[in-house]
Amino acid sequence: MLGLLLLTGCLAVGPDYTPPETSMPEAWQQGQDITLTPERAVTVAWWSSFGDPLLDGFIEQAARHNLDVRQAVARIREARASLGVARGEWWPRADAEGSAVRQRSSENGLYGAGASTETLYSAGLDASWEIDLFGRISRSTEAARAEFMASEEDRRDVLISVFAEVARTYFDIRTYQARLTATQGNIESQQQVLKLTRSRFRNGLATGLDVAQAEQVLAASQAEVPPLQVGLTRSINTLAVLLGQAPGTLSGQLRQPAPIPVPPPQVAIGVPAELLRQRPDIRRAERQLAAQTARIGVAKADLYPRLSLSGVFAFEAIDAGDLLRGGSRAFGFGPTLRWLLFDGGRVRAQVAVQDARTEQALLTYEQSVLNALNEVENALSQYLNQRTRLAALERSVQAAQRSLKLATRLYRDGLVDFQNVLDAQRSLFANENQLAAARGNTSIYLVQLYKALGGGWDPAENLATEKSLEPPSEEKK
């Protein structure tokens, strides 16, 4: 019977896992813009589309040194070790034991044989091996393997978030620098206007009110510089921490202003169905569902008998010199069958617990899919509308620049009052500041779109991981 069991393998109770069928839209609601293409979405090295070598280097550093990524890698090692624990149950367990016990019997004992003192020496091996009749071990291994794959997806999800955060922080730095440059340009222009106003005041062509208003506009613009400097410093320090470095490490490297990286003219977004393959959070939820499904089988296996083989071989003697002689041998072996007959319904309740948890895991998976669709649609709307806003702000700044030049010339010639100059200055300052912020936000919103699409890793690399996790021959039985 034992040979037959070993040849035919186990009967794994519990449901066999099948991936859930997910209905996905055929196309994106926001995907009709000419700047978007239906080609497969960018998933690998999307940051290179901005053409900034410094950004590329920061991304590479984050992949190696970011502490969140390193924690995710440590969780993978933990899950791999847990898988090894589960796989270890396929094999027999053997223990070596040796002892030397000095003992004395009572003079007034049951048999009244008088007191005696002796030493018992023993050395031997004992082993046990559970035969996986109903799949408890195979289901446990199946769950551990799925959890390990889920930990891989967790690492990829962390990478995507870290890469997006590095790019966003880098764009924040360049945006603050652009806003500081625009502010400084407005300050210089306002200083020239103040100089002109004071000259006209000395010549009786302007009033003290004009001078005071010019001074107020200049001082207000100068007051905008410190908050921008604070934001710039904070962003530089944040980027250093994202790269696993101490705050301030990148100050010398990033203090020199540089242009805000420009998004590519077209962005490939693919189709919604690709999210199931590209988004690691969806893949992680699917693997966790698979693990939880296997745990139903683990719980159900306790409703059935457990068969194990056990044996012991030892030498025992009261004289150490006789321990290894043939007459000191002792052994025993045989099968053990254990079947829980009554437990007050605890096992069936545990099966119900695992069923409920599996239902929760399925709903979590479905929620992950809906969240992914929602994030992409929102990111598309945000990016496309920001591009429209950016184009309008560029036209507005050009008009504001012409307006200030014209108002200043007319004021110098005495054809308009100073209020026109003040209004033109305020308008130009506000529009240039908004334009710099809009340029940075356009790039940041594209990063958010790449993140929503699951960009930042290669789905093809998953094949090698899955092949490395093929179960051994015992698990396949």
Buried (B, 14 or more C-beta within 10 A) or exposed (E): EEEEBEEEBBEBBBBEBEEBEBEEEEEBEBBEBEEBBEEBBBBEBBBBBBEBEEBBEBBBBBBEEBEBBBEBEEBBEEBBEBBEEBBEBBEEEEEEEEEEEEEEEEEEEEEEEEEEEEEEBBBBEBBBBBBBBBBBBBBBBBBBBBBBBBBBBBBBBBBBBBBBBBBBBBBBBBBBBBBBBBBBBBBEBBBEBBEBBBEBBEEEEBBEEBBEBBBEBBEEBBEBBEEBEEBBBBBBBBBBBBBBBEBEBBEEEBEEEEEBBBBBEEBBBBBBBBBBBBBBBBBBBBBBBBBBBBBBBBBBBBBBEBBBBBBBEBBBBEEEEBBEEEEBEEEEEEEEEEEEEEEEEEBBEBBEEBBEBBEEBBEBBBEBBEBBBEBBBBBBBBBBEBBEBBEEBBEBBEEBBEBBEBBBEBBBEEEBBBEBBBEBBBBBBBBBBBBBBBBBBBBBBBBBBBBBBBBBBEBEEBEEEEEEBEBEEBBEB
